[in-house]
Amino acid sequence: MLKIFYWFLGVLIIAGSILSGCNTQKVNTEPGYDVFTQKTSKPIKDKIYKMGETVEFDKIQVTIEKAYFTKPSIKKNNYKGDVLTVELQVWSKPYSKNVHIEPTDFDLYDSKGEKKQHYTGYIRQEINGNLSGEKSPDNDVRGVEGALYFETSKSGKYELVYKPSFSKKVKEIKFYLSPN
């Protein structure tokens, strides 16, 4: 009987030693902390962000990397103008819930304030994705990288407006685009 007690005590000590090294790490929640770039801005009403700036809200980070003009697809003959391609990244921090990114969340306006249509002539689809845990949030960081395409003529200055459909706090974020 004493052997069983010592054996059980030994198993508990070994299991406790092993499990004491297995702990979960807390995500740094300090204001301004950024997992990816160490430089973020909180959305400010009526502020227009520049390309390359990362804006963080609701555990999501949005960065407009670059914007440039491309030719329309030869397979879509009805559009003869230019296509503005906007490359962007959207990342979620761990434990984000119900975060979906869709092309319809983004609108482009030219320098005259005219809204531009999304261009659908390319085979490659516009940015689209789910940044949440499928059934429950987890400790994984999820990201979507991709592009948006807009039918427009070369007018120099553009404003990209992002209206996140999942956010209750942020209605829209504006980015200033100066294509190459």
SEKEDO-398631 format. One record per residue (C-alpha): y, x negated, z. Coordinates in pm, whole numbers, padded with zeros to 5 digits, always signed. Each point is the difference from the previous one (the first is absolute). Example, Ala and Ser with C-alpha at 12.3 -4.5 7.8 and 13.67 -1.06 7.14 Angstrom:
SEKEDO-398631
-00450-01230+00780+00344-00137-00066
//
This chain:
SEKEDO-398631
+00000+00000+00000+00235-00286+00079-00073-00156-00343+00107+00320-00175+00323+00006+00201+00086-00363-00091-00095+00061-00362+00226+00308-00017+00284-00188+00173-00034-00288-00250+00014+00237-00296+00315+00163+00141+00170-00339+00050-00087-00116-00352+00108+00331-00157+00324-00004+00200+00075-00355-00112-00059+00083-00365+00194+00327+00007+00298-00148+00186+00080-00197-00317+00003+00320-00208+00335+00166+00053+00225+00189-00233+00332-00150-00093+00308+00211+00043+00224+00027-00305+00344-00142+00068+00230+00302+00025+00326-00181+00066+00297+00133-00200+00044-00191-00324-00349-00154+00005-00158-00017-00344-00363-00088-00056+00053-00111-00358+00342-00151-00066+00161-00036+00344+00312+00158-00157+00041+00376+00007+00274+00254+00016-00019+00341+00156+00122+00270-00240+00370+00066+00040+00145+00322-00140+00207-00056-00316-00092-00370-00024-00124-00125-00336-00253-00282+00029-00039-00284-00249-00310-00113-00183-00206-00229+00222+00108+00164+00326-00275+00157+00210+00076+00332+00166-00220+00118+00285-00042+00355+00132-00285+00202+00153-00222-00316+00005+00049-00039-00377+00168-00286-00186+00145+00039-00350+00113-00292-00216+00135+00022-00355-00103-00333-00149+00163+00008-00344+00113+00220-00285-00006-00082-00371-00005+00171-00337-00313+00037-00209-00068+00153-00338-00163+00342-00017-00361+00027-00102-00064+00015-00373-00239+00288+00069+00277+00226+00128+00211+00041-00314+00238+00268+00128+00196-00236+00230+00213-00269-00166+00209-00131+00293-00066-00267+00259-00222+00025+00304+00122-00126+00337-00293-00144+00193+00046-00025+00378-00256-00205+00194-00040+00083+00367-00219-00038+00307-00064+00254+00272-00184-00107+00315-00108+00188+00309-00030-00150+00342-00315+00078+00199-00052+00353+00127+00210+00175-00266-00085+00365-00062+00030+00225-00308+00181-00251-00219-00026+00056-00374+00205-00170-00269+00053+00184-00329+00224-00064-00302+00171+00335+00057+00140-00140+00328+00232-00221-00210+00298+00099-00215+00216-00228-00216+00368+00056-00072+00213-00196-00245+00360-00113+00057+00125+00345-00112-00217+00175+00261-00242+00143-00254-00359+00038+00116-00254-00177-00224-00350+00124-00080-00319-00187+00085-00156-00164-00305-00368+00091-00043-00086-00182-00323-00169-00305+00153-00371-00015+00072+00073-00157+00338+00091+00274+00248+00296-00004+00232-00036-00097+00365-00210+00249+00193-00207-00031+00315-00104+00098+00350+00114-00235+00276-00170+00181+00289-00342-00025+00152-00221+00249-00181-00106+00204+00303+00180-00166+00287+00255-00278+00021-00140-00346+00060+00117-00358+00047-00001-00078-00375+00316-00083-00189+00005+00178-00334+00222-00070-00295+00069+00120-00349+00158-00218-00264+00096+00138-00335+00276+00113-00228+00211+00297-00095+00106+00065-00360+00314+00187-00106+00138+00105-00339+00354-00137-00026+00240-00198-00210+00135-00334+00117+00304+00094+00205+00005-00284+00252-00004+00162+00343-00250+00246+00143-00073+00168+00330-00361+00064+00102-00032+00275+00261-00319+00016+00206-00066+00333+00175-00308-00050+00217-00176+00334+00016-00193-00097+00316+00303-00094+00213+00171+00244+00231+00269-00253+00101+00106-00157-00331+00112+00229-00282+00078-00270-00259+00048-00373-00048+00211-00138-00282-00049-00329-00183+00248-00165-00236-00173-00135-00313+00138-00260-00237-00270-00056-00264-00048-00340-00162
//
